[in-house]
Amino acid sequence: SPLVESKISTTMKKIHILTVAIALVSAAFTFNQSATWKSTESDYTVSFKGDKVEGVFKGLKSTVVLDDTHPEKSKISASIDATTVSTGNGMMNKHAQSSDALDTKKHKSITLESTEVVKKGSGYAATGKLTMKGVSKTITIPFTFSEKGQEAQLSGSFSVAPKDYGITRKGTPTQIEITLAIK
């Protein structure tokens, strides 16, 4: 009968609208799986250590967009003020800032832009371009990331060969280990 067909048609339309609404709400929750985190101005440590030299950098600015469900959608960008290099020794600081080392008069920042983030064991690995002294090289940084409420902690370490970045100052270590602890 036409009345029954009309009620069935109306019911089918309501079910279709309800299905679309549920799909949209589900999609909204799916898109909210990632979170954007920015480093604080003071609650971090970026340290370095090599043969006969160690120290820290200040002036970190970083943004981490991490999607645990889809790590391929994650992105990390960071810059550090190279002029803040601190070894605890004024003469070594000047050497580190010189033109045959970091050349901080021309290159005030060291930057990292990720091109890929993948899950790796209980942590992650970010591959990207590290630019130091105007030279960009692809590196991979293994890291862990934990969040608790409105705070998160990113920790990791990696090595670089200073000569790969045009750092040729006599006495420069062949490898420098960089350690990150960023809230």
For each residue, the residues with C-beta under 8 A, 3 or more apart:
1: 4 5
2: 5 6
3: 6 7
4: 1 7 8
5: 1 2 8 9
6: 2 3 9 10
7: 3 4 10 11
8: 4 5 11 12
9: 5 6 12 13
10: 6 7 13 14
11: 7 8 14 15
12: 8 9 15 16
13: 9 10 16 17
14: 10 11 17 18
15: 11 12 18 19
16: 12 13 19 20
17: 13 14 20 21
18: 14 15 21 22
19: 15 16 22 23
20: 16 17 23 24
21: 17 18 24 25
22: 18 19 25 26
23: 19 20 26 27
24: 20 21 27 28
25: 21 22 28 29
26: 22 23 29 30
27: 23 24 30 31
28: 24 25 31 32
29: 25 26 32 33
30: 26 27 33 69
31: 27 28 34
32: 28 29
33: 29 30 67 68 69 70
34: 31 65 66 67 68 70 73 74
35: 65 66 147 152
36: 63 64 65
37: 63 64 65 66 147 152 154
38: 61 62 63 64
39: 43 44 60 61 62 63 78 182 183
40: 43 44 183
41:
42:
43: 39 40 182 183
44: 39 40 60 180 181 182 183
45: 56 179 180 181 182
46: 56 57 58 60 80 178 179 180 182
47: 54 55 56 57 178 179
48: 53 54 55 56 57 176 177 178 179
49: 53 54 176 177 179
50: 53 54 162 172 173 174 175 176 177
51: 173 174 175
52: 171 173
53: 48 49 50 87 92 96 173 176
54: 47 48 49 50 87
55: 47 48 85 86 87 88 92 93 96
56: 45 46 47 48 86
57: 46 47 48 60 80 81 82 84 85 86 110
58: 46 80 81 84 86
59: 80 81 83 84
60: 39 44 46 57 78 79 80 81 182
61: 38 39 78 79 80
62: 38 39 76 77 78 79 182
63: 36 37 38 39 75 76 77 78
64: 36 37 38 74 75 76 145 152 154
65: 34 35 36 37 73 74 75 76
66: 34 35 37 71 74 117 124 145
67: 33 34 70 71 73 74
68: 33 34 71
69: 30 33
70: 33 34 67 73 74
71: 66 67 68 74 117 118 119 124
72: 116 117 118
73: 34 65 67 70
74: 34 64 65 66 67 70 71 114 117 124 126
75: 63 64 65 114 117
76: 62 63 64 65 112 113 114 117 126 128
77: 62 63 111 112 113 114
78: 39 60 61 62 63 111 112
79: 60 61 62 109 110 111 112
80: 46 57 58 59 60 61 84 109 110 111
81: 57 58 59 60 84 108 109
82: 57 85 97 102 104 107 108 109 110 132
83: 59 97 104 108
84: 57 58 59 80 81
85: 55 57 82 93 96 97 102 104
86: 55 56 57 58 93
87: 53 54 55 92 93 96
88: 55 92
89: 92 93
90: 93 94
91: 94 95
92: 53 55 87 88 89 95 96
93: 55 85 86 87 89 90 96 97
94: 90 91 97 98
95: 91 92 98 101 169 171
96: 53 55 85 87 92 93 101 102
97: 82 83 85 93 94 101 102 103 104 105
98: 94 95 101 102 103 169
99: 103 105 106
100: 103 167 168 169
101: 95 96 97 98 162 167 169 172
102: 82 85 96 97 98 107 110 132 133 167
103: 97 98 99 100 106 107 133 134
104: 82 83 85 97 107 108
105: 97 99
106: 99 103 134
107: 82 102 103 104 110 132 133 134
108: 81 82 83 104
109: 79 80 81 82
110: 57 79 80 82 102 107 130 131 132
111: 77 78 79 80 129 130 131
112: 76 77 78 79 128 129 130 131 139 141
113: 76 77 128 129
114: 74 75 76 77 117 126 127 128
115: 127 128 129 138
116: 72 126 127 128
117: 66 71 72 74 75 76 114 124 125 126 127
118: 71 72 124 125 127
119: 71 123 124
120: 123 124 125 142
121:
122: 144
123: 119 120 142 143 144 145 156
124: 66 71 74 117 118 119 120 142 143 144 145
125: 117 118 120 140 141 142 143
126: 74 76 114 116 117 140 141 143
127: 114 115 116 117 118 138 139 140 141
128: 76 112 113 114 115 116 138 139 141
129: 111 112 113 115 136 137 138 139
130: 110 111 112 136 137 138 139 160
131: 110 111 112 134 135 136
132: 82 102 107 110 135 160 165 167
133: 102 103 107 165 166 167
134: 103 106 107 131 166
135: 131 132 164 165 166
136: 129 130 131
137: 129 130 160 164 165
138: 115 127 128 129 130
139: 112 127 128 129 130 158 160
140: 125 126 127 158
141: 112 125 126 127 128 156 157 158 180
142: 120 123 124 125 156 157 158
143: 123 124 125 126 154 155 156 180
144: 122 123 124 153 154 155 156
145: 64 66 123 124 152 153 154
146: 152 153
147: 35 37 151 152 153
148: 151 152
149:
150:
151: 147 148 183
152: 35 37 64 145 146 147 148 183
153: 144 145 146 147 181 182 183
154: 37 64 143 144 145 180 181 182
155: 143 144 180 181 182
156: 123 141 142 143 144 179 180
157: 141 142 177 178 179 180
158: 139 140 141 142 177 178
159: 175 176 177 178
160: 130 132 137 139 164 165 175 176 178
161: 164 165 174 175 176
162: 50 101 165 167 172 173 174 176
163: 166 167 168 172 174
164: 135 137 160 161
165: 132 133 135 137 160 161 162
166: 133 134 135 163
167: 100 101 102 132 133 162 163 172
168: 100 163 172
169: 95 98 100 101 172
170:
171: 52 95
172: 50 101 162 163 167 168 169
173: 50 51 52 53 162 176
174: 50 51 161 162 163
175: 50 51 159 160 161
176: 48 49 50 53 159 160 161 162 173
177: 48 49 50 157 158 159
178: 46 47 48 157 158 159 160
179: 45 46 47 48 49 156 157
180: 44 45 46 141 143 154 155 156 157
181: 44 45 153 154 155
182: 39 43 44 45 46 60 62 153 154 155
183: 39 40 43 44 151 152 153
